[in-house]
Amino acid sequence: FPVTIGSGKTTWGSSFVKENPNSFFIDDIPIVTKNAKEYLEKLKKENIFCENLLISDVFFCQKEVREKATQVIKEVFQESQIKLVFFENNIEKCNKNVEQRTKLGDDRKVSELIISLSKKYSIPEDAEIISIKTKQNIRPN
């Protein structure tokens, strides 16, 4: 599922796997390299069978990258059904989440990448769209 930086994709994917134990989450796979196909083929050979395989990368928001990813996934997992899940394209919420991560010690400088990707953010018509949660709109359990 393609999303942008600071959207919460790692949190969402990790939570999904906790709630659905027969799932496997690959976070930030560089699908445009040949290594991605080799990595997926290795998973398949190692019998990583699961009900849900979640694959994410911030660059999946770009149509060309997403199409390449779809091609590679279909080559390796021929019987798979691909469901696209996107977070909304919201720079302000992403930056709020990045600010929170920075306060926790994450020193990655990603603000410029967020702006750059937001301009190329292409959500297909058949994709599920999720709202980005920030600390301000996350309710305690």
N, C-alpha and C positions, 0 to 999 in steps of 0.2 A: 504494500500500500504506500503510495507516494504522498509525501507531506513536506512541509518546509521546516526549517530550523526553528526551534523554540515552540513548536506547535504542540508538543507533547507526544510525539510518535513513539519514543522509547518507553515512556510511562504507559501509554495505551497498549503497545504491543506486549510489554511485560505483564501488565494486568490481565490481558486477554489470555495469555498462556497460563497464568495462575488460576484463572476461572475455567479454563478449558485445558486440562492436563494433557490431552492427546494432541497438543499443538507444539509447533516449533517456530521460533522467532529469529530471523536473521536481520540484524540492524545495520544499516549503512553498507550495503553490498555494492561494490563498484561494478555494476552490470555492464558497463561499456568496455570493460577489459576482458580478454580471453580467460583471465583467472576466475571470473564469475561463473562461466560455464563449467570450468574444471571443478570449482568448489561445489556447485550443485550436483554434478555427476558423482563426485566423491560422496556427498550426502546420500544420494540414491543407492550407490554401491554398498555403503555402510548400513543399509537398511533403515534409514531414518524414515520410517513410515509414520505418518501422523494424519489426523483428520484435517488439520489446518496448518499450512505452511505460510507464515507471514514473512514477506520480504519487503524491506524498506530501504529507501535511499532518498536523500533530499533532492537529488537531481531527477527523480521520477516525475516531478512536476513539469518537466519539459517534455513536450510531445515526442520529440525524436528519441530521447533517452528511454522514455516509457515504452515506445514501440519496439526498440531494441530489446528491452527487458522482457517484454511479452514474447517476443520471438525466441529468446534464449530459454525462457521458462517452458514454453511449449515444446521446444526441441528436447529438453531433458525430461520433463514430466508431461508426456504426451496426452495422458488421460485427464490432466488437471483442468479445473474450471477456475478461471481467474476472475476475482472480484476486486474492483478498484475502490479503495477507500481514501478519501482526501480530507484533510482539514481545510477549513475555510482559509482564504487568502487574506490574512489580517496582520499587517506589519506591526501595529501597535501591541497586539496581544503577544505576538512572538517576541518582541523586544522586552516586554514586561517579564516574560518567562526567562529570557536570557539574563536580565538584570537579577532575577532571583537566583539563578544558577551561579552568577558571578559572586553574589553574597555568600554562597556556599563553597566558594573556592575554585570554581570553574573559570579558567583564565582564557578560554578560547575567544578570539575576536571574530565574531560572526555577523555583526550588524550590517556590514557592506554586502555580505552574501545574501542576507535576508532581503535587502532592498533589490539586489540584482535578480534573485529568483522570483520575487513577487511580480516582477515585470514579465517574466516568462511563464508564470503559473497558468497552466492549462488544465482545466478540470473537464474530463469527458462527460457527455450527457448521461451516461449510464453509471456514473460513480456515486457512491454513497458519500455524503458530505457531513463532516463532524465539526461542531463548534470547538474552537480552541478554549481550553480552560486556563485561567490564570489564578494566581493565589487569591485575588479579589473575588473571583466567581466560583471558587471551589468551596462547597459546603462541607463542614466536618461531619463525619459519620456518627 
